[in-house]
């Protein structure tokens, strides 16, 4: 594989706007804050619910484009010699942020369970129901 290609400002801008729309969609629709937000700005919350989730498709298209660009930077697939090595490197690159996000989500749910009761907060796992937190 070739060295990392240069950044594309348009792609970076699409990713930034899409990520913020997805965050706003989640804040407006999930969790205890959504009930209050809807009373304050029902039109905005309805718009975020209906249209902001479309930003996920932007991420899917961008990820396909960037994957093709990195695997075939000159219009020709460059992993034919060592495809398992390429997969292993990609796995190593993605597993760390995924594991961090998973651990932060588990810790956040554990903290939220102690502070409030809401349908959006996941219950304690059955294996841990006898544990004290």
For each residue, the residues with C-beta under 8 A, 3 or more apart:
1: 70 71 73 78 79 86
2: 5 73 74 78
3:
4: 70
5: 2 69 70 73
6:
7: 11 12
8: 11 12
9: 12 13
10: 13 14
11: 7 8 14 15 62 65 66
12: 7 8 9 15 16
13: 9 10 16 17
14: 10 11 17 18 58 62
15: 11 12 18 19 58 59 62
16: 12 13 19 20
17: 13 14 20 21 55
18: 14 15 21 22 55 56 58 59 62
19: 15 16 22 23 55 59
20: 16 17 23 24
21: 17 18 24 25 48 52 55
22: 18 19 25 26 52 53 55 56 59
23: 19 20 26 27
24: 20 21 27 28 48 52
25: 21 22 28 29 48 49 52 53 55
26: 22 23 29 30 31
27: 23 24 30 31 33 34 37
28: 24 25 34 37 38 44 45 48 49 52
29: 25 26 34 45 48 49
30: 26 27 34 120
31: 26 27 34 118 120 121
32: 35 36 116 118 120
33: 27 36 37
34: 27 28 29 30 31 37 38 45
35: 32 38 39
36: 32 33 39 40
37: 27 28 33 34 40 41 45
38: 28 34 35 41 42 45
39: 35 36 42
40: 36 37
41: 37 38 44 45
42: 38 39 45 46
43: 46 47
44: 28 41 47 48
45: 28 29 34 37 38 41 42 48 49
46: 42 43 49 50
47: 43 44 50 51 52
48: 21 24 25 28 29 44 45 51 52
49: 25 28 29 45 46 52 53
50: 46 47 53
51: 47 48 54
52: 21 22 24 25 28 47 48 49 55
53: 22 25 49 50 56
54: 51 57 58
55: 17 18 19 21 22 25 52 58 59
56: 18 22 53 59 60
57: 54 60 61
58: 14 15 18 54 55 61 62
59: 15 18 19 22 55 56 62 63
60: 56 57 63 64
61: 57 58 64 65
62: 11 14 15 18 58 59 65 66
63: 59 60 66 67
64: 60 61 67 68
65: 11 61 62 68 69
66: 11 62 63 69 70
67: 63 64 70 71
68: 64 65 71 72
69: 5 65 66 72 73
70: 1 4 5 66 67 73
71: 1 67 68 77 78 79 86
72: 68 69 75 76 77 78
73: 1 2 5 69 70 78
74: 2 78
75: 72
76: 72
77: 71 72 80
78: 1 2 71 72 73 74
79: 1 71 82 83 86
80: 77 83
81:
82: 79 85 86
83: 79 80 86 87
84: 87 88
85: 82 88 89
86: 1 71 79 82 83 89 90
87: 83 84 90 91
88: 84 85 91 92
89: 85 86 92 93
90: 86 87 93 94
91: 87 88 94 95
92: 88 89 95 96
93: 89 90 96
94: 90 91 97 98
95: 91 92 98 99
96: 92 93 99 100
97: 94 100 101
98: 94 95 101 102
99: 95 96 102 103
100: 96 97 103 104
101: 97 98 104 105
102: 98 99 105 106
103: 99 100 106 107
104: 100 101 107 108
105: 101 102 108 109
106: 102 103 109 110
107: 103 104 110 111
108: 104 105 111 112
109: 105 106 112 113 121 122
110: 106 107 113 114 124 133
111: 107 108 114 115
112: 108 109 115 116 118 121
113: 109 110 116 121 123 124 133
114: 110 111 133
115: 111 112
116: 32 112 113 121
117: 121
118: 31 32 112 121
119:
120: 30 31 32
121: 31 109 112 113 116 117 118
122: 109
123: 113
124: 110 113 128 129 131 133
125: 128 129
126: 129
127:
128: 124 125 131
129: 124 125 126
130:
131: 124 128
132:
133: 110 113 114 124
